[in-house]
Amino acid sequence: MGYQCVDCVAEGRPAARRTVRPAARASRVPVVTTSLIAVNVVVFLLTVVQAGSLNQNSSSELFRDWSLIPAAVAGGEWWRVVTAGFLHFGPLHLLFNMLALWVIGRDMEVFLGRARLLGIYLVALLGGSAAALLFYGPTAQVAGASGAVFGLMGGLAVVLRRMNIPATQVIVVIGINIVLSITLPGVSLIGHVGGLVVGAVATAAVVYAPARNRNALQAGALALLAVLSIVVMLIAA
């Protein structure tokens, strides 16, 4: 998609005003990103084994118990708002989401640090689930890491803006994915938009936090967004 890593672009612009990184000592090994991909792949393989089918894995018991079904959540099965983010309908759904997570997540993790990247990912996941609960019918079935991945897309645009680097490419990619979400059948546009908005807001709260008490303010902002998402879900349920 013509994507360039944050560090490569930053190093190629020595004349630009440099921005202090929120996670200057963060490891360049994308442990969180790799771990999230591994969890998604393992869960997918479990559903394939249970269903006895690669493409019809949604018929598995784990898929039935973990996918986001608003009526089931309203009945008390609240774990679905998180577990649904680790399920995928078939190998292509998994492949596209994990490829996007790898491309975006690894650089976001280097810039933000492991804990912040994980926090933004999970908050965006909750935002996508909240939107799905709010706007979909009681028997709809929603699954996939797309909401969280869209949250990282929005977050990447915010990071580039914070570094005074043009975010045109990322915005175009987001626009294309929104159009695809509208035109392709069976795609959760609502979940994507919910994750995108919450992920962008969460990232802005992290990268624009003042230096004084920065860690506490960042943690508090992420916690507040998570609570707000939960409140929305309670209202929807």
Protein Blocks (a to p, Z undefined) as FASTA:
>chain_A
ZZacfklmmmmmmmbccdddfblmbcfbdfklmmmmmmmmmmmmmmmmmnopaklmmmpm
klmmmmccfklmmnopamlmmmmmmgcedjklmmmmmmmmmmmmmmmmmmnomklmmmmm
mmmmmmmmmmmmmmmcfkbccedjklmmmmmmmmmmmmmmmnopafklmmmmmmmmmmmm
mmpghiafklmmmmmmmmmmmmmmmmmpcfbhklmmmmmmmmmmmmmmmmmmmmmZZ
